[in-house]
Amino acid sequence: MDQTRLSVPKSRINLAAEDKEMRLYRRYWEGEYKSSFHAPDSKKSSLGFYILIVISFFAGVLFSFFGLL
């Protein structure tokens, strides 16, 4: 059976996917939490700050609308 350079047997693709999954598990158990799909701590803190600002804004609008101030 002829195989071109671009055709890869499905068994090799499955092995590559399994290896990638095992690397992720190993990194997790070894404490390497900072991987490409996690947001950095600076972005997490800035996101929390923006959420706090938005909640404060809506609380201020509600207080002024209902005359609670």
C-alpha positions in Angstrom: 0.0 0.0 0.0 1.4 3.3 -1.0 1.5 6.1 1.5 2.2 9.7 0.6 4.2 11.9 2.9 1.1 13.7 4.1 -0.8 10.5 5.1 -0.2 9.4 8.6 -1.7 6.2 10.0 -4.5 6.7 12.5 -2.6 4.6 15.1 0.2 7.2 15.0 -2.2 10.0 15.3 -3.8 8.4 18.3 -0.4 7.8 19.9 0.5 11.5 19.4 -2.8 12.6 20.9 -2.3 10.3 23.9 1.2 11.5 24.4 0.0 15.1 24.5 -2.7 14.2 27.0 -0.2 12.3 29.2 2.2 15.3 29.1 -0.6 17.6 30.4 -1.4 15.1 33.2 2.3 14.9 34.1 2.7 18.7 34.2 -0.3 18.9 36.4 0.9 16.4 38.9 4.4 17.8 38.9 3.0 21.2 39.8 3.6 22.9 36.4 0.2 24.7 36.4 1.3 27.5 34.1 0.6 26.2 30.6 -0.6 27.8 27.4 -4.3 27.5 28.2 -4.2 29.2 31.6 -4.4 32.9 32.0 -1.5 34.6 33.7 -2.0 35.9 37.3 -1.7 39.5 36.1 -4.6 39.0 33.7 -6.7 37.2 36.4 -6.2 40.1 38.8 -7.1 42.7 36.2 -10.2 40.8 35.2 -11.3 40.7 38.9 -10.7 44.5 39.1 -12.9 45.1 36.0 -15.6 42.9 37.3 -15.6 44.8 40.6 -15.8 48.1 38.7 -18.8 46.9 36.7 -20.6 45.6 39.8 -20.0 48.9 41.6 -21.3 50.8 38.6 -24.6 48.8 38.5 -25.0 49.0 42.3 -24.6 52.8 42.0 -27.2 53.0 39.2 -29.6 50.9 41.3 -29.1 53.0 44.4 -29.6 56.2 42.5 -32.7 54.8 40.7 -34.4 53.7 43.8 -33.3 56.8 45.8 -31.5 54.8 48.4 -28.7 57.3 48.8 
